[in-house]
Amino acid sequence: SQTIHQWPATLVQPVGSPLSLECTVEGTSNPNLYWYRQAAGRGLQLLFYSVGIGQISSEVPQNLSASRPQDRQFILSSKKLLLSDSGFYLCAWSVPAARHAEAFFGQGTRLTVV
Amino acid sequence: GESVGLHLPTLSVQEGDNSIINCAYSNSASDYFIWYKQESGKGPQFIIDIRSNMDKRQGQRVTVLLNKTVKHLSLQIAATQPGDSAVYFCAEPLHNYGQNFVFGPGTRLSVLP
């Protein structure tokens, strides 16, 4: 069966520090991969998605970047965190080229920038 | 589009009553919809889906209704239990580059004892 791992679960970082959140998927090949952000009490905002190694699309301009160095690894990074980067970050995957398929989410990373 | 700037509406329901959570979508070409449940501090979990060639689909204690005429989805939860307290999102996959998902703003369901 497929599983998705996301870490760390919580993170407190000072303003101006770098960020690296990692997500890996097991049990599937060439998944579509996503990073979402969720501000407290709000909906899900798509940040990045990837359909293959090295293929990253950004949905919103921001202080963050994403990379996919391996087929089932998706990394969210920042060189210098801002206070506004605080939020709940969710990684997700879906079956590629499937017209009717849901996204499967990780358990999320709660990031607090202080 | 995504309504990420909105605060979540809240629905309070007495335990044992039925809950109805609504969602509007804008893309008349959408042919597949998903409901997710998100408990506090966790990632969203799939509840039920429906294709546009159906008006209704039933699961265990949940029913999704689709009205394509007015572009409206609803999630009905029968005999609501405390464990149903969560935020509920509707989502529709887009079929442009890759397969992105657009999520509705979400509704927070609070079950009262």
HADDOCK unambig.tbl for C-alpha pairs under 7 A between the chains (distance, minus, plus):
assign (segid A and resid 41 and name CA) (segid B and resid 7 and name CA) 5.97 0.50 0.50
assign (segid A and resid 41 and name CA) (segid B and resid 8 and name CA) 5.93 0.50 0.50
assign (segid A and resid 42 and name CA) (segid B and resid 4 and name CA) 6.01 0.50 0.50
assign (segid A and resid 42 and name CA) (segid B and resid 5 and name CA) 6.83 0.50 0.50
assign (segid A and resid 42 and name CA) (segid B and resid 6 and name CA) 6.22 0.50 0.50
assign (segid A and resid 42 and name CA) (segid B and resid 7 and name CA) 5.25 0.50 0.50
assign (segid A and resid 42 and name CA) (segid B and resid 8 and name CA) 5.71 0.50 0.50
assign (segid A and resid 42 and name CA) (segid B and resid 105 and name CA) 6.88 0.50 0.50
assign (segid A and resid 43 and name CA) (segid B and resid 3 and name CA) 6.73 0.50 0.50
assign (segid A and resid 43 and name CA) (segid B and resid 4 and name CA) 4.63 0.50 0.50
assign (segid A and resid 43 and name CA) (segid B and resid 105 and name CA) 4.78 0.50 0.50
assign (segid A and resid 43 and name CA) (segid B and resid 106 and name CA) 6.00 0.50 0.50
assign (segid A and resid 44 and name CA) (segid B and resid 4 and name CA) 6.01 0.50 0.50
assign (segid A and resid 44 and name CA) (segid B and resid 103 and name CA) 6.37 0.50 0.50
assign (segid A and resid 45 and name CA) (segid B and resid 4 and name CA) 5.94 0.50 0.50
assign (segid A and resid 51 and name CA) (segid B and resid 98 and name CA) 5.74 0.50 0.50
assign (segid A and resid 90 and name CA) (segid B and resid 43 and name CA) 6.72 0.50 0.50
assign (segid A and resid 100 and name CA) (segid B and resid 32 and name CA) 6.29 0.50 0.50
assign (segid A and resid 102 and name CA) (segid B and resid 34 and name CA) 7.00 0.50 0.50
assign (segid A and resid 105 and name CA) (segid B and resid 43 and name CA) 5.57 0.50 0.50
assign (segid A and resid 105 and name CA) (segid B and resid 44 and name CA) 6.10 0.50 0.50
assign (segid A and resid 106 and name CA) (segid B and resid 43 and name CA) 5.63 0.50 0.50
assign (segid A and resid 107 and name CA) (segid B and resid 42 and name CA) 4.98 0.50 0.50
assign (segid A and resid 107 and name CA) (segid B and resid 43 and name CA) 4.47 0.50 0.50
assign (segid A and resid 108 and name CA) (segid B and resid 42 and name CA) 6.23 0.50 0.50
assign (segid A and resid 108 and name CA) (segid B and resid 43 and name CA) 5.69 0.50 0.50
